[in-house]
Amino acid sequence: MRIGNKQLLFVAGAIVLSAILYLAPKQLSKVEGKTEVAPMGFTFEGLLSQAKNQLKRQESEPIRLVENSLLKDTTNTLLLDSLGRLWDQAQFPVISSHYFEAIAKLKPDEKNWINAAYRYFDAFKSTGDSTLRKVMVESAIASYKKVLEINPKNLDAQTDLGVCYAEGTGNPMQGILMLREVVKENPEHESAQFNLGILSVKSGQMEKAVERFEKVLLINPKRLEARYILGQTYMKLGNNEKALLNLEQVKKESSDPQLNQEVNSLISQINNH
């Protein structure tokens, strides 16, 4: 996943996993506190118009200035990059993805295609509209495929592509197999192991989920969302001792009040039963 904001509401399968997730450094910001961008026939101009209506003045003015410059030089990749990053800052990956894809089409290298793919992935994960979500995941898949055509060994791209198939298409097994290929190639790939854990939870395979999250924590003991979900998974399995051990550890390491509130609630549930 590519959302760089520190927080994300996460729900997984049979366990009600309402968590504040601390995500990988490469990720981009998810829209928070903004009205969902609704599709207008899914033209970019329609989406752009709706997004602009939600901008604050201090956000819209720099965008307007770069847009005016871009009108005079439509293939200027520096201007496209600046405009894309301004929309990143405004937390609209549905819009920023368009500009980074334009760069990738002008200069089709691995870095530029993965920049576009990350934004489309973020837009796919953050939109609540099912039809727009489908459009964004299809664009993410196409962009990640471009990355892998250039570098078939890019395991981060293969991981995200697997997540796209597993969570955004009618062929989840294709995504699961891709993630398994990643961990076969590199058992220490944190993101692939984590996402296989998530998919195990969603399919009700709690023992497998435990194995995956334990592996993630061996790779990165500080990944709090993995420990939090592991605590809930143990709770679901009836292993309250290990559930408490992990939840108490999250509480000790977390500085986020909402996450701590969630953890305290779960600890209270365990102690009162």
N, C-alpha and C positions, 0 to 999 in steps of 0.2 A: 504494500500500500504506500501511497505517496503523499499523505496529508501531514504537513509539518506542524500544524497546530498541536498544542500539548493535549488537547482534550477531544474526545469523540464519544458519542453515545453508541454503545455496542450492544446488540441483542443477538444471542446465539441459541437457536433450537429449543430443546426441551427445558434447559435451564434458563431462567429469566436473568440473562447476563447484562444488567444495566450497569455499565462500567465507564469510568473515565479512562480512556486509553491513551497511553503515552507512546507515540508512534515514531517510526524510523526517521532519522535526520533528513533523508532525501525527500520526504513527503512535503506536500504543499498544503496551504491552509484550506480548511473546509469553511463553507459559508456559515457564519454564526450570527444570529440576530438580524438576519435579512430575510425578507419575504422570498419564498421560492420563486425562481425564474420559471415562468410557465411557458410552454411552447406556443408559438404563433405560426402554425403551419411548418414549424421547424426551419424557417429561413433564418440565417444568421442575423439578417437585418431586424427581424422581429424580436429575436432574443436580445440583441444589442439594445434595441429601443426600450424594452422592459427593464433591462439591467440598468440602463442610464437613469431611468426614473427612480431608482432606488439609491443612487449615489448621493453622498453629501457633496456640498459645494467644493470643499477642499479636495475631494476625490475627482470630481468631474472636470475641473479646470485644467489640471495637467494632462488629462486624457484628451480634452478638446484641442489643446495646443499641439500634441504629438499627432493627432489625427489630421490636423490642418497641414502639418509638414509632410505627412505621409501621402496626402492627396497630390503633392507636387512630385513625389518620388516613390511610387507605389511598390517598388522592389527593393527598397532600402532596408536591409536586414537589421541594421542598428535601430532604425525607427520601429520596425515590427517588434523587435526584442523589447524596446522600451515600453511600447504599448501593451505588450503581453504581460510584462512585469507590473505595470500599473494596475492591470486587471487582477493579477495575482494578489497585490496588496489590498485591493478592494474585495478580495475573496469571492471572485466569480470565475472559477475554472472553466465553466461552460463557455465563457467569452475568451479567456486567455488562451485556451487550447487552439482556437481558430488562428491566432497570430503565430503561435509556435509551429503549427502545421504549415503555415505559409512559408516560414523560414525553412522548414525541412524540405519543402518542395523546391525551393530556390537553391538550397545547398544540402542535398540529401546525404548527409553523413550520419553516423551512429548517434553522436551526441545530439544533433538537432532532432532526429526522429524520437529519441527517448524523451527529450524535453516535451515534445508534443504528446507522446504517449502518457507521460506522467499526469499531464493536465486532463486529458480525456479520462484517464483512470479516476482521478479525483472527482471529476464531474459525474461520472457514472456512480461512484460511491455516495455522493452527497445529494443527488437529486431525489426528490420524493415522487416525481411524476414518472409512471411506469413506461410511458411511450418515449419520453425524453431520455430516460435511463437506457432504453434499448438503443437509441441513436448514439448515445455517448459510449456505450460499451462496444458497439460495432466499430466506432472510430478508434477507440483504444486498441481493440484487437488488430485492426489494420495497421496502426502505427507500431505496435510491438512486433508485428510480423516483419515490417520494414527493418526494424532494429536487428532482428534475428537473421534476416537475409544478409545483412552486412556482417554481423558477428554472431554466428550460431552458438558461441560459448558464453553469451551474456546471460548468466543464470538469473540475474535480477529481472531482466526482461521476460525470461521464460517463466519465472515465478508469477509475476503480475499477469502475464497472459493466461497462465493456468487459473488464477483467481477470476479473471474475466469470464472464462468458459464455465468455471464451476459455479459462479454466483450470478452470472448475467445472461446465460444462454440456456437452451433446452437440452444441452449436452454436458451436464456436470462431470460425467465420468472422464471426458476428454481432458478437462482441467485437472482433475485429481491425478490422472496418469502423468500429466506434465509435471505436476508438483513432485510426484514420486520419482520421476526421472531426475529432477534437480537434486533431491536428497540422496539419490543413488550416486550421482556425480560428486556431490559435496555434502556429506552428512552433517557438516557444521553450518549449513546455510540456514541462518536464523529465521528469515522470513518464510521460507518454504516450510520449515518445520512448524512454525507458528500457524500458518494457514491450514496445514493438514490437521493440526489440533482443532482449529475452529470447525473445519468440515466434519471432523469426527464427532464433535459435540452436536452439531446440527443433525447428524444422522443417528444420534443416540448411542454412539460407540464410546462410552465414557472411559473405559479402561484404555482404549487406544489414545483418547484425548489426553489422559494423564501421562502416558508415555511421551507424547509429543511435547507437552508443556514442560515436563521434567527435562527433556532434552534441550528445549529452548533456554531454560534457566541454567543449565550447565554451560551453554554457549555464552549467555548473557544474564548473569544473576540479577542485574538491575532492571530487567524488563518487567515493570510492575504490572502491566496488563496481563502478561502471561501468568504471573503469580496469583493475581486476583482471580482470574478465570480458573486456574488450577485449584484454588481454595474452594470455589463454588462447585467445581467438578467433584472434588472429594466429598463435599457436603452432599451432593446429589447421590453419591455412592454410599453414603452413610458412614464415611470415615471422618468423624468429627474431629478426631485428634489431629489428623493431618490438615484438615480444613482450617482449624484454628491456628495451627502453626504457620500456614501460609498467609492467612488473613492478618494475623498479628504482625507478620513481617512487612506486609504492605503498609499497614498503619504506621509502623516504625519508620519506613522510608519515604512515605508520601507527605508532601507539603500541600496537597490539594484538598481543600475543605469538603468539596462535594464527594470526592472519592472516599475520604475518611468517614463521611456520614454514611455512605453505602456500606463500607466495611463494618462500622459500628453496628449497623442494623443487622448484618448477617451474623456477627459475633453474638449479638443479643438473641437472635433466633436459635442459635446453637445452644447457648447457655441456658435458655429457658425451656428446652425440650430434653 
